[in-house]
Amino acid sequence: MNYQELLEDYHKKKSEIKGRLKEFRKTFKQPDEIIFQELVFCILTANASAQMGINSVNEIKNVLLEGSVNDLRKGLKGRHRFWKVRAQYIFHTREYLKENFNFRIKEKIYSFKDRNLLRDFFASNKDIKGLGYKEASHFLRNIGFKGYAIIDKHILNCLYEFRQINKPERPKNKKQYIEIENAMRSFSERVKIDMDEMDLLLWSRKTGKILK
């Protein structure tokens, strides 16, 4: 692959990509219940597809805030690969946020002055189940926060094809994740494409879609 081809693709998709990022920024103006819905989407997208995450969230919206584990499982069964464990993850995370922060998720997010500590809170917190650094980054990007790379298999393969990383292996820990993210940031600066836009651009080149 060459950079010129990438730039041409970017200019074709630039308007749609910027529009999607604008939608993400609007999300954080929504109530905490909608922010939680985005968090749940990311819990459901881990080791699954974005479309499966979207479809699954739509099936459990009516029980998301007050439903039991069994209610969540009924909604996810037949629609998600890991319906049993993801229902447990969602329930545990919801109850943790209610008990410790009175479900004021936006207020808790605002309390962080350091963007890395903000991501750490979602990625490393044993009571926020099923995220890790990729999906914590995904969540924050989807509610309008900039500068986080969502390093999934599509992004890894693109970075490898553009010779920005030595192998397209998923990062095993925070250190490796940050190293790949920094490689992507440097690449974005070099070709003069904003990293948030680059993330959606590379993902679209592998999937044909510009989703959340």
Backbone hydrogen bonds in HBPLUS format (Angstrom, degrees):
<---DONOR---> <-ACCEPTOR-->    atom                        ^
c    i                          cat <-CA-CA->   ^        H-A-AA   ^      H-
h    n   atom  resd res      DA  || num        DHA   H-A  angle D-A-AA Bond
n    s   type  num  typ     dist DA aas  dist angle  dist       angle   num
A0006-LEU N   A0002-ASN O   3.33 MM   4  6.71 155.7  2.39 145.6 152.4     1
A0007-LEU N   A0003-TYR O   2.88 MM   4  6.19 159.4  1.92 156.5 161.9     2
A0008-GLU N   A0004-GLN O   2.94 MM   4  6.18 155.1  2.00 148.8 155.5     3
A0009-ASP N   A0005-GLU O   3.01 MM   4  6.23 156.9  2.07 145.9 152.0     4
A0010-TYR N   A0006-LEU O   2.87 MM   4  6.13 153.2  1.94 147.9 156.0     5
A0011-HIS N   A0007-LEU O   3.00 MM   4  6.26 160.3  2.03 149.3 153.0     6
A0012-LYS N   A0008-GLU O   3.19 MM   4  6.44 143.8  2.32 140.8 150.1     7
A0013-LYS N   A0009-ASP O   3.11 MM   4  6.36 147.3  2.22 145.5 154.1     8
A0013-LYS N   A0010-TYR O   3.08 MM   3  5.18 120.8  2.44  96.9 111.6     9
A0014-LYS N   A0010-TYR O   2.68 MM   4  5.42 116.7  2.07 149.8 166.7    10
A0017-ILE N   A0013-LYS O   2.89 MM   4  6.05 164.4  1.91 164.4 169.7    11
A0018-LYS N   A0014-LYS O   2.91 MM   4  6.07 168.0  1.92 155.5 158.5    12
A0019-GLY N   A0015-SER O   2.97 MM   4  6.10 149.9  2.06 141.3 150.2    13
A0020-ARG N   A0016-GLU O   2.96 MM   4  6.21 150.4  2.05 145.7 152.9    14
A0021-LEU N   A0017-ILE O   3.05 MM   4  6.38 160.4  2.09 151.9 156.7    15
A0022-LYS N   A0018-LYS O   2.97 MM   4  6.17 146.3  2.08 142.3 151.6    16
A0023-GLU N   A0019-GLY O   3.07 MM   4  6.36 146.8  2.18 141.5 149.9    17
A0024-PHE N   A0020-ARG O   3.07 MM   4  6.46 151.9  2.15 146.6 154.1    18
A0025-ARG N   A0021-LEU O   3.11 MM   4  6.43 154.7  2.17 145.0 150.7    19
A0026-LYS N   A0022-LYS O   3.20 MM   4  6.48 143.3  2.34 141.8 151.0    20
A0026-LYS N   A0023-GLU O   3.16 MM   3  5.18 125.3  2.48  95.7 109.5    21
A0027-THR N   A0024-PHE O   3.03 MM   3  5.24 135.5  2.24 101.2 113.6    22
A0029-LYS N   A0026-LYS O   3.06 MM   3  5.56 156.6  2.12 113.3 120.7    23
A0030-GLN N   A0027-THR O   2.90 MM   3  5.40 162.0  1.93 117.3 123.2    24
A0034-ILE N   A0031-PRO O   2.98 MM   3  5.56 135.2  2.19 113.7 124.2    25
A0035-ILE N   A0031-PRO O   3.26 MM   4  6.68 153.1  2.34 145.5 153.5    26
A0036-PHE N   A0032-ASP O   2.84 MM   4  6.11 157.7  1.88 152.9 158.6    27
A0037-GLN N   A0033-GLU O   3.09 MM   4  6.28 145.6  2.22 131.8 141.1    28
A0038-GLU N   A0034-ILE O   3.09 MM   4  6.45 146.2  2.20 143.3 151.2    29
A0039-LEU N   A0035-ILE O   3.03 MM   4  6.42 148.4  2.13 144.0 153.2    30
A0039-LEU N   A0036-PHE O   3.03 MM   3  4.88 114.5  2.48  91.0 107.5    31
A0040-VAL N   A0036-PHE O   2.84 MM   4  6.16 156.8  1.90 154.3 160.4    32
A0041-PHE N   A0037-GLN O   2.94 MM   4  6.19 151.8  2.02 141.9 149.7    33
A0042-CYS N   A0038-GLU O   3.17 MM   4  6.47 152.2  2.25 142.6 148.4    34
A0043-ILE N   A0039-LEU O   3.01 MM   4  6.37 147.7  2.12 144.7 154.4    35
A0044-LEU N   A0040-VAL O   2.92 MM   4  6.17 152.0  2.00 152.0 159.3    36
A0045-THR N   A0041-PHE O   2.91 MM   4  6.08 126.3  2.21 137.6 152.5    37
A0046-ALA N   A0042-CYS O   3.33 MM   4  6.37 141.1  2.49 142.9 148.0    38
A0048-ALA N   A0045-THR O   2.88 MM   3  4.95 147.0  1.99 137.6 129.8    39
A0053-GLY N   A0049-SER O   3.00 MM   4  6.32 152.4  2.08 146.1 153.9    40
A0054-ILE N   A0050-ALA O   2.91 MM   4  6.24 157.6  1.96 151.7 157.2    41
A0055-ASN N   A0051-GLN O   2.92 MM   4  6.11 171.8  1.92 153.5 155.5    42
A0056-SER N   A0052-MET O   2.90 MM   4  5.93 156.8  1.96 144.7 151.5    43
A0057-VAL N   A0053-GLY O   2.99 MM   4  6.14 163.9  2.02 151.1 154.9    44
A0058-ASN N   A0054-ILE O   3.13 MM   4  6.35 162.0  2.16 150.1 155.0    45
A0059-GLU N   A0055-ASN O   3.24 MM   4  6.50 137.8  2.43 137.9 148.4    46
A0059-GLU N   A0056-SER O   3.08 MM   3  5.17 128.5  2.35  97.1 110.6    47
A0060-ILE N   A0057-VAL O   3.11 MM   3  5.38 142.4  2.26 104.9 115.2    48
A0063-VAL N   A0060-ILE O   2.99 MM   3  5.46 153.5  2.06 115.1 123.3    49
A0064-LEU N   A0060-ILE O   2.94 MM   4  5.72 111.2  2.43 151.9 170.3    50
A0064-LEU N   A0061-LYS O   3.42 MM   3  5.10 161.1  2.46  97.1 102.5    51
A0067-GLY N   A0063-VAL O   2.81 MM   4  4.36 140.6  1.97 124.0 131.4    52
A0072-LEU N   A0068-SER O   3.06 MM   4  6.36 159.1  2.10 149.2 154.1    53
A0073-ARG N   A0069-VAL O   2.85 MM   4  6.12 155.4  1.92 150.2 157.9    54
A0074-LYS N   A0070-ASN O   2.91 MM   4  6.08 156.6  1.96 147.8 153.2    55
A0075-GLY N   A0071-ASP O   3.19 MM   4  6.44 153.2  2.27 142.4 148.9    56
A0076-LEU N   A0072-LEU O   3.03 MM   4  6.26 144.7  2.16 144.9 154.7    57
A0077-LYS N   A0073-ARG O   2.83 MM   4  5.78 144.0  1.96 151.9 159.7    58
A0079-ARG N   A0076-LEU O   2.86 MM   3  5.25 157.2  1.91 137.3 138.8    59
A0080-HIS N   A0076-LEU O   3.05 MM   4  5.62 133.1  2.28 168.6 162.3    60
A0086-ARG N   A0082-PHE O   2.99 MM   4  5.96 163.4  2.02 163.3 168.8    61
A0087-ALA N   A0083-TRP O   3.28 MM   4  6.03 149.0  2.38 128.5 135.7    62
A0088-GLN N   A0084-LYS O   3.33 MM   4  6.65 153.4  2.40 142.3 149.1    63
A0089-TYR N   A0085-VAL O   2.93 MM   4  6.24 154.0  2.00 147.4 154.9    64
A0090-ILE N   A0086-ARG O   2.94 MM   4  6.15 164.0  1.97 151.4 154.4    65
A0091-PHE N   A0087-ALA O   3.00 MM   4  6.16 167.5  2.01 150.2 153.8    66
A0092-HIS N   A0088-GLN O   2.94 MM   4  6.04 172.0  1.94 153.6 156.2    67
A0093-THR N   A0089-TYR O   2.97 MM   4  6.07 166.5  1.99 150.7 154.9    68
A0094-ARG N   A0090-ILE O   2.91 MM   4  6.03 163.2  1.94 151.4 156.4    69
A0095-GLU N   A0091-PHE O   3.00 MM   4  6.21 167.8  2.02 155.5 158.3    70
A0096-TYR N   A0092-HIS O   2.95 MM   4  6.11 154.7  2.02 148.4 155.8    71
A0097-LEU N   A0093-THR O   2.99 MM   4  6.22 160.4  2.03 151.1 155.7    72
A0098-LYS N   A0094-ARG O   2.96 MM   4  6.22 148.1  2.07 146.4 155.7    73
A0099-GLU N   A0095-GLU O   2.89 MM   4  5.99 169.5  1.90 151.2 154.2    74
A0100-ASN N   A0096-TYR O   2.98 MM   4  5.91 160.1  2.02 149.2 154.4    75
A0101-PHE N   A0097-LEU O   3.08 MM   4  5.34 145.5  2.21 123.8 132.7    76
A0103-PHE N   A0097-LEU O   2.92 MM   6  5.04 161.5  1.96 132.8 127.3    77
A0102-ASN N   A0098-LYS O   3.02 MM   4  4.40 127.1  2.31 121.7 123.0    78
A0104-ARG N   A0101-PHE O   2.86 MM   3  5.57 166.3  1.88 123.3 127.9    79
A0108-LYS N   A0104-ARG O   3.11 MM   4  6.42 153.5  2.18 145.9 153.1    80
A0109-ILE N   A0105-ILE O   2.93 MM   4  6.23 157.4  1.98 150.5 157.0    81
A0110-TYR N   A0106-LYS O   2.88 MM   4  6.10 161.1  1.91 151.9 156.6    82
A0111-SER N   A0107-GLU O   3.15 MM   4  6.32 130.5  2.41 135.8 147.9    83
A0111-SER N   A0108-LYS O   3.13 MM   3  5.14 134.4  2.35  95.2 107.8    84
A0112-PHE N   A0109-ILE O   3.23 MM   3  5.87 165.8  2.25 117.2 121.1    85
A0118-LEU N   A0114-ASP O   3.00 MM   4  6.30 147.4  2.11 148.7 158.9    86
A0119-ARG N   A0115-ARG O   3.17 MM   4  6.42 159.1  2.21 140.0 143.8    87
A0120-ASP N   A0116-ASN O   2.91 MM   4  6.14 158.5  1.96 144.6 151.5    88
A0121-PHE N   A0117-LEU O   2.98 MM   4  6.14 148.3  2.08 142.9 149.8    89
A0122-PHE N   A0119-ARG O   3.08 MM   3  5.42 123.5  2.42 104.9 117.7    90
A0123-ALA N   A0119-ARG O   2.80 MM   4  5.95 156.8  1.85 156.7 164.7    91
A0124-SER N   A0120-ASP O   2.80 MM   4  5.38 167.0  1.82 147.1 149.6    92
A0128-ILE N   A0125-ASN O   3.12 MM   3  5.45 164.0  2.14 111.6 116.7    93
A0136-ALA N   A0132-GLY O   2.96 MM   4  5.95 146.5  2.07 146.1 156.5    94
A0137-SER N   A0133-TYR O   3.03 MM   4  5.94 154.7  2.09 135.7 142.3    95
A0138-HIS N   A0134-LYS O   2.89 MM   4  6.14 150.3  1.98 141.6 151.1    96
A0139-PHE N   A0135-GLU O   2.86 MM   4  5.97 161.2  1.90 142.9 146.8    97
A0140-LEU N   A0136-ALA O   3.08 MM   4  6.30 170.6  2.09 148.5 150.6    98
A0141-ARG N   A0137-SER O   2.89 MM   4  6.04 160.3  1.93 150.7 156.7    99
A0142-ASN N   A0138-HIS O   2.90 MM   4  6.06 156.2  1.96 148.4 155.4   100
A0143-ILE N   A0139-PHE O   3.14 MM   4  6.47 122.5  2.49 142.6 156.8   101
A0143-ILE N   A0140-LEU O   3.30 MM   3  5.32 147.1  2.41  96.7 106.0   102
A0145-PHE N   A0140-LEU O   2.90 MM   5  5.33 160.3  1.94 154.1 148.0   103
A0144-GLY N   A0141-ARG O   3.03 MM   3  5.20 160.1  2.07 111.0 113.0   104
A0152-ASP N   A0150-ILE O   3.04 MM   2  6.03 120.1  2.41 112.9  96.8   105
A0156-LEU N   A0152-ASP O   2.94 MM   4  6.16 168.2  1.96 160.4 164.4   106
A0157-ASN N   A0153-LYS O   2.96 MM   4  6.04 160.4  2.00 143.0 148.1   107
A0158-CYS N   A0154-HIS O   3.07 MM   4  6.28 156.6  2.13 144.0 150.3   108
A0159-LEU N   A0155-ILE O   2.88 MM   4  6.11 167.9  1.90 157.3 160.6   109
A0160-TYR N   A0156-LEU O   2.93 MM   4  6.09 151.9  2.01 147.4 155.4   110
A0161-GLU N   A0157-ASN O   2.93 MM   4  6.11 157.0  1.98 144.5 150.9   111
A0162-PHE N   A0158-CYS O   2.93 MM   4  6.19 144.3  2.06 148.9 158.6   112
A0164-GLN N   A0159-LEU O   2.75 MM   5  5.13 169.2  1.77 164.9 161.0   113
A0163-ARG N   A0160-TYR O   2.94 MM   3  4.83 155.7  2.00 104.1 109.2   114
A0177-TYR N   A0173-ASN O   3.02 MM   4  6.26 156.7  2.07 150.4 157.8   115
A0178-ILE N   A0174-LYS O   2.89 MM   4  6.15 165.8  1.91 162.4 164.5   116
A0179-GLU N   A0175-LYS O   3.05 MM   4  6.27 154.6  2.11 145.6 152.9   117
A0180-ILE N   A0176-GLN O   3.07 MM   4  6.33 161.2  2.11 151.6 154.9   118
A0181-GLU N   A0177-TYR O   2.89 MM   4  6.11 161.2  1.93 152.4 158.7   119
A0182-ASN N   A0178-ILE O   2.82 MM   4  5.98 155.0  1.88 148.6 154.9   120
A0183-ALA N   A0179-GLU O   3.02 MM   4  6.28 146.7  2.13 139.6 148.8   121
A0184-MET N   A0180-ILE O   2.92 MM   4  6.24 153.4  1.99 149.4 156.5   122
A0185-ARG N   A0181-GLU O   2.86 MM   4  6.14 151.9  1.94 145.7 154.2   123
A0186-SER N   A0182-ASN O   2.93 MM   4  6.12 159.5  1.97 147.1 151.9   124
A0187-PHE N   A0183-ALA O   3.01 MM   4  6.18 154.6  2.07 142.2 149.4   125
A0188-SER N   A0184-MET O   2.90 MM   4  6.11 159.5  1.94 149.4 154.6   126
A0189-GLU N   A0185-ARG O   2.98 MM   4  6.25 158.2  2.03 148.4 154.0   127
A0190-ARG N   A0186-SER O   2.95 MM   4  6.14 150.8  2.04 143.6 151.9   128
A0191-VAL N   A0187-PHE O   3.04 MM   4  6.34 155.3  2.11 153.5 158.6   129
A0192-LYS N   A0188-SER O   2.85 MM   4  5.74 109.3  2.36 135.6 152.9   130
A0193-ILE N   A0188-SER O   2.99 MM   5  5.10 161.2  2.03 142.9 147.6   131
A0197-GLU N   A0194-ASP O   3.03 MM   3  5.23 118.6  2.42 102.3 117.5   132
A0198-MET N   A0194-ASP O   2.76 MM   4  6.02 152.2  1.83 153.2 162.9   133
A0199-ASP N   A0195-MET O   2.92 MM   4  6.10 152.5  1.99 145.9 151.6   134
A0201-LEU N   A0197-GLU O   2.87 MM   4  6.06 154.9  1.94 149.0 157.4   135
A0202-LEU N   A0198-MET O   2.82 MM   4  5.98 176.0  1.82 160.7 160.2   136
A0203-TRP N   A0199-ASP O   3.08 MM   4  6.17 162.2  2.11 145.3 150.8   137
A0204-SER N   A0200-LEU O   2.94 MM   4  6.01 152.7  2.01 142.2 149.4   138
A0205-ARG N   A0201-LEU O   3.07 MM   4  6.35 139.1  2.24 144.0 155.1   139
A0205-ARG N   A0202-LEU O   3.13 MM   3  5.13 127.1  2.43  94.0 107.8   140
A0206-LYS N   A0203-TRP O   3.21 MM   3  5.48 141.0  2.38 101.4 111.5   141
A0207-THR N   A0203-TRP O   3.01 MM   4  6.20 147.3  2.12 147.3 157.3   142
A0208-GLY N   A0204-SER O   2.68 MM   4  4.73 146.7  1.78 127.9 135.4   143
